[in-house]
Structure formats: structure tokens, C-alpha cells
């Protein structure tokens, strides 16, 4: 403690002792004087200690309250996220249920449980296999359109080749002009419609569907729409870019159907 503060403290202490002594000098008792001194010292000590520690106590209480509030906010956010996720899943399953009721070729509904890591390959695994009636070359769709085809099957799982995979192809048809072509994957988000003659009138936004001519996919399933047409330097055929109706990278459930 600095000298000035120490002198001030001693002066206050002596003053308190003197006042106490004056108030009791009519019947002065040494023991009473000492008791009074110790009591005064204790009160001064408690007052100083309380003035020093009170701000820290208040800070600790506020920090504890903040921790409780943060925990409560985190809990509420987690519950909200869980509710939102359940709501989205319910909407997806509702669409698939209506598709099941409307699709006579329905086999089963499957959930995507894993995806490949190769950027050039678009193959996913679904949680239905031969025990669920799934067979090789069956078609996978959603409420929006074509997703891909089953390439291999085990008892409880199947591999699904997506329409964006470079190894995917399907006989396709432009819905308005009825021109025929072959839809192929590019390894990216978009596909290509090949072998459409140069003289055919193809417009952006035109819907592309399966033609069924490959005897693999059922006829009339929506695939995507024309996002770009290029006739320059293409020779006999047009360069047609197709954007799938379904966001292939975000699918979580599919409906498996058979050809007939």
C-alpha cells in the first residue's frame, strides 16, 4: 500500500478509536476499548474487502447468466433446425407418395446413403436391393423427372448411375418438335443432347423426355430442358446443352420403377 494511503488509513483508524473512547470514557474499561478497536478494524476490513470483491462477483454472475442464455439459444436453434429438416423431408416424401400412387410401374422408394468421390463419376448408393424388388437396369425417378438407372444390385443395396455421369446415355426426344436424339452425361451438372440434325428447330427452354426407343427407359419421362443451342461449326448435328429438371447433386430419395 502507498505511504499516503497508509497514513490516511491510520488517521481514520485512530480517529474512530478516539471517538469510541470519548463516547465511553465515563466508564472506561480497557477490555471494552480493545474490543471496540478490533470490531472497528473488522468492519473496516470487511468494507474494503466487499468493495474490492463485489465487482468481480457481479461479473461472475453475469458470465454465468450469459452461459445459460447461450446454452438455451443453442438448444432452441437445434430444435428449430431439426423441425425444419423434418418439414423438408415430409414434403419430399409426400411428393414421392403421390408419385407412387400415380405410377403403375412403381417398385420401391429408396434413400441415397452414399455418393462417389470421383468428380468424373456420378454414381450413388441407395438402400434398396434385390430383397426390395430392385433389379439391374431399372429406372430411378423423382417427382420432377429422370434421375438415372440401376447398374448393380446386392441384397440390400444398389448402385445408381446418374444422368450426369459421362457413361450415361438414353434415347431422348424434344417434346415440342418431336426430334430424336441421344442424351449423354458430361460429368458436370449439365448433359448433352446429341445427334439432333442441323435443320431441326430447337429452342432454349424446350423440354426433353425419354423416347423409349432404347428399350431401356420407359417413354415420356421428363429429363430436362434445353439451356443452350449452338449451330456454329457443328457439322451435321447441333450442339445442344441440357439442364436436368432435378438437381442431381441434391437428391436424397428416389422412386425405382420398371419398364413395363
KETI-745629 format. One line per 4 residues: number of its first residue (from 0); their letters; for each residue y, z, x of N, C-alpha, C. Coordinates in steps of 0.001 Angstrom, whole numbers, plus 524288, in hexadecimal, padded with zeros to 5 digits. Example, Ala and Ser with C-alpha at 12.3 -4.5 7.8 and 13.67 -1.06 7.14 Angstrom:
% residues 2
0> AS> 7E9C6,81E78,83386,7EE6C,81E78,8300C,7F31C,81E78,83390; 7F736,81BA8,83232,7FBDC,81BE4,83566,8001E,81EBE,83264
END
This chain:
% residues 260
0> XXXX> 7FB56,80000,8035A,80000,80000,80000,804D5,80000,80379; 808E7,7FCC0,80250,80DB4,7FC88,8057A,81079,801C9,80580; 81351,80304,809C1,81601,80818,80A46,819AE,80933,805C4; 81CAD,8055B,8040D,82076,8062E,7FFD3,81DB7,807CB,7FAD1
4> XXXX> 81968,80524,7F997,81682,80679,7F4D7,81404,80BDE,7F548; 81229,80D2C,7F9EA,80FCE,8124A,7FAC2,813CD,81699,7F9F7; 81892,815EF,7FC0E,81CC1,819CD,7FB63,81E3C,81A5D,7F5AE; 81E74,815E0,7F2EC,81FC5,81607,7ED61,81B97,818F7,7EA52
8> XXXX> 816AF,817E7,7EBAD,8125C,81A87,7E909,81290,82070,7E9ED; 81399,82229,7EEC7,813EB,827C4,7F009,8187F,82A58,7ED47; 81CD8,8277A,7ECEF,82178,8299B,7EA4B,82051,82A88,7E481; 81DC6,826AE,7E200,81C61,82744,7DC80,81890,82BB3,7DBBF
12> XXXX> 814BF,82C19,7DF3C,810D9,83038,7DEDB,81351,8359A,7DF68; 816C0,83639,7E357,81952,83B46,7E43E,81CD0,83CA9,7DF9D; 81F62,838AE,7DD78,822C3,8399A,7D8F4,81F99,83B8B,7D457; 81AFB,83914,7D37D,817AA,83ACA,7CF2A,815B4,8405E,7CFF4
16> XXXX> 81462,84192,7D4DB,8128A,846E8,7D607,816EB,84AD4,7D527; 81B9C,8495F,7D6C4,8200C,84CEB,7D635,82151,84DDA,7D074; 82125,849A5,7CD5F,8222F,84A3B,7C7C3,81E25,84DB4,7C539; 81944,84CE9,7C6CF,81510,85031,7C4B3,815E1,855E5,7C635
20> XXXX> 81770,856AF,7CB0A,8185A,85C04,7CCE5,81CDD,85E94,7C9EC; 82115,85BAA,7C8FA,82599,85DC6,7C639,8242F,85F5A,7C0AF; 820F3,85C19,7BE2C,81F92,85D4D,7B8C0,81C00,861FC,7B84F; 81977,86397,7BC8D,815B8,867EF,7BC57,8172D,86C75,7BFF7
24> XXXX> 81C0A,86C95,7C205,81D43,87083,7C5FB,81DCB,875FE,7C3AA; 81E8B,87640,7BE86,81F15,87B7B,7BC39,81A11,87E8F,7BCDB; 815BF,87BD5,7BCCC,810BA,87E7F,7BDBC,80DA8,87B50,7C1AB; 80FAF,87B2A,7C655,80D6F,877FC,7CA86,80815,87A01,7CC1D
28> XXXX> 8046F,8763A,7CC4D,7FF29,8775F,7CE25,7FDA9,87321,7D207; 7FC31,87474,7D6D1,7FAC7,87083,7DAC2,7F674,86CD4,7D8E9; 7F27F,86EF7,7D62F,7EE26,86BB5,7D469,7EFFD,867AD,7D067; 7F374,86971,7CCF6,7F594,865CF,7C91A,7F8A7,8616B,7CBB6
32> XXXX> 7FB78,862DF,7CFDF,7FE8C,85EFE,7D2A6,7FB0A,85AD7,7D50E; 7F6CA,85CA5,7D78E,7F328,858E6,7D9F3,7F084,8557B,7D5D7; 7EF0B,857F9,7D171,7EC9F,854EA,7CD3F,7F056,850BE,7CB2D; 7F536,8525F,7CAA4,7F927,84EB0,7C8C0,7F9EE,84A3D,7CC99
36> XXXX> 7F9E5,84B8C,7D1AC,7FA84,84785,7D5A8,7F607,8439A,7D57F; 7F145,845BD,7D537,7ECB3,84245,7D51A,7EC96,83EF1,7D027; 7EE1D,84146,7CBCA,7EE4A,83E61,7C6E0,7F240,839EF,7C72C; 7F6C2,83B28,7C980,7FACA,83729,7CA17,7F8F6,832C8,7CDAA
40> XXXX> 7F67A,83458,7D203,7F467,83065,7D598,7F057,82CF6,7D2EE; 7ECFA,82F62,7CFC0,7E8E5,82C6E,7CD0D,7EB4D,82884,7C93B; 7EF44,82A5F,7C661,7F1CE,826E9,7C294,7F483,82251,7C53E; 7F725,8238D,7C9AF,7F9C2,81F65,7CC96,7F5C9,81B81,7CEA9
44> XXXX> 7F16F,81D7F,7D0C8,7ED58,81A1A,7D2D9,7EB0E,816A6,7CE98; 7EA11,81909,7C9FB,7E7CD,8160B,7C5A6,7EB97,811D8,7C3CD; 7F0A1,8133F,7C39E,7F499,80F8B,7C1E1,7F4F8,80ADB,7C594; 7F4F2,80BFF,7CAA7,7F535,807C5,7CE7E,7F053,80456,7CE3D
48> XXXX> 7EBCA,806EA,7CDEB,7E6E2,80405,7CDB3,7E6A0,80096,7C8D1; 7E85E,802D3,7C472,7E83D,7FFE8,7BF88,7EBE7,7FB31,7BFB0; 7F085,7FBE8,7C1FC,7F446,7F7A4,7C252,7F253,7F33E,7C5E1; 7EF1C,7F4B5,7C9C8,7ED0C,7F0CA,7CD5D,7E84D,7EDE7,7CB2C
52> XXXX> 7E501,7F0C7,7C854,7E00E,7EE75,7C684,7E067,7EBF0,7C120; 7E438,7ED74,7BE04,7E491,7EB56,7B8AE,7E4F1,7E564,7B88D; 7E835,7E2EF,7BBD3,7E872,7DD2C,7BBB0,7E33A,7DA91,7BCEA; 7E051,7DCD7,7C099,7DB3F,7DA98,7C205,7D751,7DB37,7BD93
56> XXXX> 7D795,7DFBF,7BAE3,7D415,7E093,7B675,7D52D,7DC9B,7B226; 7DA39,7DBB7,7B131,7DB9C,7D7EC,7AD2D,7D9D1,7D26D,7AEB8; 7DA46,7D11B,7B3CC,7D879,7CC08,7B5A6,7D294,7CB71,7B4F5; 7CFAE,7CFA8,7B62F,7CA01,7CF6F,7B5A2,7C86A,7CEC7,7AFED
60> XXXX> 7CB36,7D186,7AC6B,7CA0E,7D10E,7A6DC,7CB2F,7CB8A,7A4E0; 7CF94,7C94F,7A6AC,7D0E0,7C409,7A513,7CCDC,7C013,7A71E; 7CB22,7C0D4,7ABF8,7C73A,7BD5A,7AE44,7C214,7BDB3,7AB46; 7C0A9,7C273,7A9B8,7BBE0,7C32E,7A6B4,7BC51,7C082,7A161
64> XXXX> 7C0D8,7C103,79EE8,7C1BA,7BE60,799E3,7C185,7B872,79A87; 7C3BD,7B687,79EC9,7C3AA,7B0EB,79FC9,7BE22,7AEDB,7A08D; 7BAE5,7B1F3,7A351,7B578,7B069,7A417,7B29C,7B000,79EE1; 7B388,7B3D6,79B74,7B0FD,7B3CA,79652,7B2CB,7AF13,7931B
68> XXXX> 7B7E7,7ADEC,79362,7B9F9,7A97B,7907B,7B7C6,7A456,7928A; 7B773,7A3DD,797CF,7B54A,79F12,79A13,7AF98,79E53,7988B; 7ACA9,7A29E,79882,7A728,7A255,796F8,7A6A6,7A0AE,79142; 7AA01,7A2AD,78DF6,7A9D5,7A15E,78865,7AB4A,79BA6,78784
72> XXXX> 7AF4C,799D6,78A5A,7B0E2,7945D,789ED,7AC7A,790C3,78BB7; 7A9EC,79222,7900F,7A58D,78EFA,79209,7A118,78EC6,78E11; 7A00B,79335,78B8A,79BE4,79361,7879E,79D2C,78FE8,782EE; 7A206,79030,78125,7A3AD,78D0D,77CB1,7A395,78730,77DF0
76> XXXX> 7A530,785D2,782C0,7A50F,78053,7845C,79F7B,77E4E,784A1; 79BE8,7819D,78697,79665,78009,786E6,7941D,77F39,78170; 7957D,782B4,77DC9,7939A,78228,7786E,795D4,77D41,775E2; 79ACB,77C38,77700,79D41,77787,774D0,79AA8,77297,776E9
80> XXXX> 7998F,7728D,77C11,79701,76E0D,77E77,79187,76D44,77C3D; 78EBD,771A3,77B73,78975,77153,7794F,78997,76F28,773BC; 78D64,770E6,770B7,78DF1,76F09,76B5C,78F51,7693A,76B4B; 792E3,767A0,76EC9,79480,76222,76F0C,78FEC,75EAC,7709B
84> XXXX> 78CCD,7606F,7745A,78843,75D72,7761D,7844A,75CEE,771B3; 78371,7612F,76ED7,77FC3,7610B,76A74,781B4,75D5B,76630; 786CB,75D37,7655F,7890C,759BD,76173,7883C,753FF,762ED; 78928,752BA,767F4,78860,74D5A,769C6,782A0,74BBB,7695C
88> XXXX> 77F2F,74F4F,76AE0,77995,74E27,76A90,777F4,74D4C,764E6; 77A14,75071,76166,778D2,74FE7,75BDE,77A84,74A96,759C1; 77F18,748B9,75B76,780FE,7439A,759C6,77D6C,73F3C,75BBC; 77BCA,73FB4,760C4,7785B,73BAB,762F7,77318,73B8A,76018
92> XXXX> 770E5,7402A,75F37,76BCC,7406F,75CAB,76C1A,73EA6,756FD; 77096,73F93,7548E,7714F,73DD5,74F2B,7712E,737DB,74EE2; 773AA,73552,752C2,773A1,72F97,752EE,76E1F,72D8D,753E6; 76B48,7302C,7576A,765F2,72E7C,75892,76261,72F53,753E3
96> XXXX> 7635E,73386,750EB,76032,7348E,74C49,76104,73050,74833; 765D8,72EB0,74780,766E7,72A75,743C2,76476,7255B,745AC; 7646E,72499,74AD9,761FA,71FF3,74D14,75C17,7200A,74C21; 759CC,7249C,74C97,75431,72536,74B9B,752D8,723AC,74600
100> XXXX> 75625,72544,74257,75521,72426,73CD8,755E1,71E5D,73B89; 7595B,71BC9,73E82,75A8B,7164B,73D65,75726,7127D,7407C; 754C9,7143C,744C6,751E6,710C4,74846,74C06,710F7,74724; 749D4,70CCA,744F1,7443D,70CC8,743A5,740B1,70CAF,74871
104> XXXX> 742D6,70B29,74CF3,73FA4,70ACD,751B7,73FEA,70FCE,754F7; 74208,713F5,752B3,742D5,718ED,7557E,73DAB,71B27,7577B; 73DBA,71CED,75C64,73927,71F7C,75EB4,73A4C,72544,75FB7; 73E7E,72653,76296,73FDD,72BC0,763CB,7456D,72C0A,765E4
108> XXXX> 7476D,730C1,7661C,74C80,731CD,7688E,74B83,734A5,76DAF; 74E14,732F3,771CE,74D2B,73541,776FD,7524F,736E3,77975; 751ED,73AD0,77CBC,75680,73CD2,77F89,75643,73B3B,78540; 75ABC,73992,78759,75B0F,73841,78CE9,75B0C,73D52,7900C
112> XXXX> 7574D,73DD7,793A1,756D1,742B4,7969B,75807,7420A,79C65; 7583E,73D31,79E58,759C0,73C59,7A3D2,75B8F,736BA,7A486; 75EC0,73601,7A89A,760CD,730D7,7A9CC,75FD9,72F99,7AF83; 75F51,72A93,7B0BD,75E6F,728EE,7B61B,7634C,7299F,7B967
116> XXXX> 7628C,729F3,7BE88,766EB,72AB7,7C227,768A6,725A8,7C4C6; 76590,72181,7C437,766DD,71C7B,7C69B,76B30,719DA,7C371; 76F96,7188F,7C5FE,773F9,71636,7C32D,772BA,710CB,7C119; 76ED4,70E21,7C355,76D6F,708E9,7C188,76943,70919,7BD4E
120> XXXX> 766FE,70D89,7BC7F,762D3,70E05,7B8AD,7648B,71185,7B42D; 76379,70FC4,7AF64,764E6,712D0,7AAC8,75FF6,7140A,7A7B2; 75D0F,717D4,7A9B3,7583C,71988,7A724,758B3,71F5B,7A600; 75769,720D9,7A135,75785,7265F,79FB6,75226,727F6,79DC6
124> XXXX> 75141,72D0B,79DA9,74C58,72F29,79BAA,74D5D,731DA,79679; 74A09,730CB,7929D,74A80,73352,78D7C,745C9,736D5,78C92; 7467C,73A95,78912,74279,73E9C,7885F,73E60,73D4E,7843E; 73D51,73859,7837D,73912,736BC,77FF8,735B5,732B9,782C4
128> XXXX> 73071,73342,781F6,72CC8,72FAE,78470,728AC,72DD5,780A4; 72414,72CB4,782C1,71FE1,72A9A,77F7B,71E3A,72E67,77B2F; 71EA8,7337B,77C3C,71D44,73753,7783C,72106,73728,77397; 725A8,734E9,7746E,72974,73454,77034,7298A,72EDF,76DF2
132> XXXX> 725BA,72B96,76F6D,72559,72658,76D4E,7284E,7223F,7705F; 72A7D,723A3,774E1,72D8C,71FF2,77801,729EB,71C7F,77B3C; 72B38,7177A,77B72,72834,713BA,77E82,72BD8,71080,781EF; 7299E,70E32,785F6,72CA7,70AD5,78975,72F01,70643,78675
136> XXXX> 733C1,704C5,787FB,736B8,70066,785BA,738FA,7018A,78058; 7388F,7064F,77E70,73B43,707A8,77999,7412C,707C9,77A99; 7441C,7073C,77677,749C8,706CD,776CE,74C6C,70C0D,775C6; 7508F,70D2E,778C8,753A2,711F2,77808,75907,71074,775F9
140> XXXX> 75AAE,71300,771C0,75FC3,711E4,76F69,76297,71701,76E17; 76781,71687,76CCC,76A88,71ACE,76A7A,76D03,718A7,76580; 7703B,71BC9,762FD,772D2,719FA,75E36,7769F,7158C,75F54; 7782E,714E2,7644D,77BD7,710B4,765B0,77921,70B9F,76729
144> XXXX> 77490,70C10,7698F,771F1,7073D,76B14,76DBB,707FE,76F28; 76C66,703A5,771CB,76826,70390,77595,76979,706C5,77A70; 7658F,709BB,77C51,7662F,70CF3,78101,762BB,70AFE,7856A; 75DEC,70971,78428,75A5D,70798,7883A,754D5,70722,7863A
148> XXXX> 75115,7071B,789EE,74B99,706AF,78877,74850,70A62,78BC9; 743E1,70BFC,78995,74048,70F75,78C4B,73D2F,70C50,79057; 73D2D,70E3A,7952F,73A64,70B61,7995A,7355D,70E0B,79B14; 73500,7131B,79A6B,73028,715DA,79BC1,72FB6,71ABC,79862
152> XXXX> 72ACD,71C42,7975F,729CF,72091,793BC,725A4,72431,795F3; 7269B,72958,79575,7228E,72D42,7969B,721AC,73066,79199; 71EC3,73484,79205,71D85,7377E,78D51,72243,739AF,78A7F; 725EE,73BF0,78D87,72A67,73E96,78B1A,72FAB,73C3E,78C89
156> XXXX> 72FB3,7385D,79013,734AE,7362C,791DC,7344E,7303E,79227; 738F4,72DCE,7922B,73934,7281D,792BE,73DF7,726AA,795FC; 73D94,7222A,798A7,74207,72014,79B99,744A9,71BE6,7984B; 749CF,71C3A,79812,74CDA,718A1,794DB,7507E,7156D,7984F
160> XXXX> 74FB5,71043,79850,75303,70CAB,79B3A,757BC,70B4C,797DC; 75C68,70C9E,799A6,76125,70BC0,7969F,76311,70621,79722; 76612,70467,79354,767C4,6FEE8,7933B,76B83,6FD90,797AF; 76DAB,70172,79A45,7713C,70062,79EA5,76E59,6FFBD,7A3D3
164> XXXX> 7694D,700D4,7A3EC,76643,70057,7A8BD,765DA,6FA95,7AA57; 765E7,6F999,7AF72,765B6,6F438,7B16E,7607E,6F18C,7B027; 75C84,6F4AC,7AED7,75768,6F26B,7AD91,756AC,6F18F,7A7B1; 75AA4,6F2EC,7A4A6,75A27,6F25C,79EF7,75BD9,6ECE7,79D38
168> XXXX> 7590B,6EAC5,79950,75AA8,6E5DA,796DC,75895,6E5BC,7914C; 75B77,6E31F,78DFA,759F0,6E2A5,7887C,75C20,6DD9C,7863E; 7590A,6DB12,782F3,75B03,6D680,7801E,75F36,6D861,77C5C; 763C8,6D5D6,77C81,76834,6D7A9,77962,76AD5,6D324,77696
172> XXXX> 76E13,6D490,772CC,770B4,6D0A0,76F9B,7763C,6D26A,76E66; 779E9,6CED7,76EAB,77F3F,6CFF1,76CF6,77F42,6CFFC,76700; 78110,6D42F,764B3,7807F,6D4ED,75F10,78393,6D0EA,75BE3; 7882E,6CF6D,75DA6,78B64,6CBC8,75A9F,789B1,6C621,75B7B
176> XXXX> 78983,6C47D,76068,78858,6BEFF,7619A,78286,6BDD2,76181; 77F37,6C1D0,761BC,77982,6C15D,761CA,77779,6BECF,766C6; 77AB4,6BE6D,76ABE,778FD,6BC3C,76FC1,77529,6BFFD,77259; 77137,6BDC1,774E0,76D23,6C0E7,7775E,76E45,6C19A,77D33
180> XXXX> 76C65,6C5FE,77F4A,76CF6,6C705,784D6,7693E,6CB52,78681; 769CB,6CCFC,78B50,76699,6D141,78D60,76A34,6D586,78F5F; 76983,6DA39,78D50,76CA7,6DEAA,78F05,76A11,6E138,793BF; 76D13,6E224,797E6,76B05,6E496,79CA5,76E86,6E90E,79E53
184> XXXX> 76C20,6ED03,7A0B2,76F26,6F159,7A2C7,77193,6EFF4,7A805; 77595,6F2C8,7A977,77850,6F1BF,7AE6E,77807,6F658,7B236; 775F7,6FABC,7B067,775F9,6FF6B,7B3A5,77ADF,702A5,7B2E3; 77E7D,700A7,7AFBC,7834D,70379,7AE8B,78397,7046A,7A8A4
188> XXXX> 78834,705AE,7A6AE,788BA,706F4,7A123,7884B,70231,79D9F; 78935,6FD82,79FCC,7893F,6F8C8,79CA7,78468,6F566,79DAD; 78376,6F1CD,79A07,77F15,6EE22,79A83,7813B,6E89A,79AB8; 77DAC,6E4E0,79B48,77F12,6DF57,79B51,77BCC,6DC7F,79737
192> XXXX> 77E51,6D8DD,79480,77B6C,6D56E,790FC,77B15,6D020,793AD; 77662,6CEA8,79533,77599,6C9EB,79847,773A8,6C564,794F1; 77456,6C0BD,79726,77227,6BBE3,79517,7746F,6BA3D,78FC8; 77940,6BBCD,78ED4,77BFC,6B9D6,78A2D,77ED0,6B4D4,78BCF
196> XXXX> 77DBB,6B05C,7894A,78008,6AB58,78ADF,785FA,6AB7A,78B15; 78808,6A85B,78E91,78DA6,6A818,78F84,790AD,6A6A3,78A96; 78E77,6A330,78753,7914A,6A135,782C4,7916E,6A50C,77E2D; 78E64,6A93F,77E6B,78E61,6AD18,77A2B,7938E,6B01E,77A13
200> XXXX> 79588,6B107,77563,79A63,6B405,774C9,79905,6B9D5,7747F; 79A6A,6BCA7,77892,79958,6C249,778DC,79E88,6C52B,77939; 79F4E,6C904,775D3,7A42B,6CBF3,775B0,7A344,6D1A4,7774F; 7A72B,6D3D7,779DC,7A6C4,6D96A,77B37,7A699,6DCA5,77635
204> XXXX> 7A373,6E0B5,77659,7A2D5,6E410,771C9,79E32,6E294,76E6A; 79BDB,6DDFF,76F60,7975F,6DC4B,76C40,79297,6DFB0,76D64; 78FE3,6E120,76941,78B51,6E490,769B6,78686,6E17B,76B7C; 78369,6E3FD,76ECA,77E8C,6E1B3,770BA,77A02,6E4F9,76EB3
208> XXXX> 775FB,6E256,76CB7,77164,6E4FB,76A98,76C70,6E2CF,76D1C; 76828,6E59C,76C6F,76326,6E395,76E59,7616F,6DF16,76ACF; 75F15,6DB17,76D30,75D61,6D692,76A20,757A8,6D6F1,7688E; 754A2,6DA15,76B7B,74F14,6DA92,76A50,74BCA,6D62D,76C83
212> XXXX> 74E2F,6D264,76F22,74B4C,6CDE6,77129,747D8,6CF46,775D5; 748D8,6D3B5,7784F,74599,6D548,77CBE,740AC,6D82C,77B05; 74007,6D8D8,775E6,73B71,6DB89,773BD,73ADB,6E11D,775D2; 73F2B,6E349,777B0,73F06,6E892,779D3,74263,6EC48,776A1
216> XXXX> 74749,6EAB6,775BD,74AD4,6EE06,772B4,74B35,6EBFE,76D1C; 74B80,6EF82,7694C,74C3A,6EDC7,763E2,75158,6EAC9,7634A; 75179,6E747,75F99,75619,6E408,75EC4,75A76,6E70F,75C07; 75F5A,6E5DE,75D93,763E4,6E7D4,75ABE,76606,6ED17,75C74
220> XXXX> 76428,6EF3B,760D4,7663A,6F43C,762B2,76B62,6F34C,76599; 76FA0,6F5D6,7641A,77494,6F535,766F1,773FF,6F6F2,76CA1; 77656,6F400,77028,77614,6F54D,775BF,77B74,6F6BF,777DF; 77F44,6F348,776FD,78476,6F439,77918,78838,6F01E,77717
224> XXXX> 78CA5,6EFC4,779A0,7906D,6EBC5,7781B,79290,6E912,77CF9; 7946B,6E452,77C37,79680,6E140,78089,79BAF,6E3A3,78256; 79BDF,6E535,78747,7A0A8,6E787,78961,7A3B6,6E3B9,78CC6; 7A10D,6DF7B,78E8F,7A3BA,6DBA9,791E5,7A0AF,6D691,791F0
228> XXXX> 7A37C,6D232,791BF,7A111,6CD00,791F9,7A3CC,6C9CD,7962A; 7A0A8,6C762,79990,7A2DA,6C433,79DC8,79FF2,6BEFE,79DFB; 7A2DF,6BAB7,79D27,7A07F,6B580,79D4C,7A1D4,6B28D,7A24D; 7A4F5,6B4E0,7A5A5,7A6B3,6B22F,7AA5C,7A284,6B264,7AEA2
232> XXXX> 7A10C,6ADDB,7B079,79D63,6AD92,7B4D4,79809,6AFB1,7B3A2; 7966C,6AF84,7AE9F,79158,6B1B9,7AD2F,78D25,6AD89,7AC7D; 78E95,6A894,7ACFA,78AAD,6A477,7AC6F,7891E,6A3A1,7A6CF; 783F4,6A3B7,7A5C0,781F9,6A2AA,7A081,7828C,6A744,79CCD
236> XXXX> 782DE,6AC06,79EFA,782DE,6B0AC,79BA7,787CD,6B3FA,79C7C; 7890D,6B6EB,79888,78D97,6BA56,798B7,78C2E,6BF88,79B55; 79022,6C204,79D8C,78F7B,6C73C,79FCE,79185,6CB1A,79BBE; 78DFA,6CDCA,79921,78F69,6D138,794C3,78E1F,6D6EC,79628
240> XXXX> 7920E,6DA27,795E8,7916A,6DFBA,79704,790CB,6E2AF,791E2; 78D1D,6E654,791CA,78BE5,6E92E,78CF5,78C60,6EF0B,78DE3; 78F0E,6F1A2,78A50,78F7E,6F75B,78A82,78BF0,6F9A2,7864D; 78807,6FCCA,787CD,78472,6FF0B,783E9,78759,7024E,77FD3
244> XXXX> 78554,70236,77B0A,787AB,70554,776DB,786D7,70B1F,777D0; 7827E,70C75,77A38,7815F,711EB,77B86,782E9,712F9,7812D; 78554,71776,78208,7869E,71904,78765,78190,71ACB,78A06; 77F3A,71748,78CF7,77A00,71829,78F1E,779CB,71CEF,792AB
248> XXXX> 77DFD,71E05,79570,77DF6,7225B,7992D,77E1E,727B7,7967F; 77F34,727C4,79162,77FDC,72CC4,78EAF,77BBE,72DD2,78A83; 777C8,72A7F,78A1F,773D9,72B57,78608,770BE,73057,78710; 76F90,7332A,782E7,76C8C,73806,78343,7679C,737DF,77FED
252> XXXX> 767CF,73501,77B9D,76331,73447,77844,762B2,72E91,776CB; 75DE7,72CC8,7761D,75CE2,7275F,77471,758B3,72759,77046; 75887,72318,76D5E,7545F,7223E,7698E,750DC,71DDE,76BB8; 74BD1,71EE6,76BC4,74803,71B07,76DA1,745D7,71825,768EA
256> XXXX> 7460F,712EC,7692C,743E6,70FCB,764E6,74000,70BD8,76708; 73C93,70A08,7639F,738D6,705FF,76518,73AC1,700BE,7631B; 7385F,6FCA0,764EE,73A43,6F767,7638C,73972,6F631,75DC8; 73508,6F76D,75BB0,733E6,6F649,75629,73322,6FB4D,7531C
END
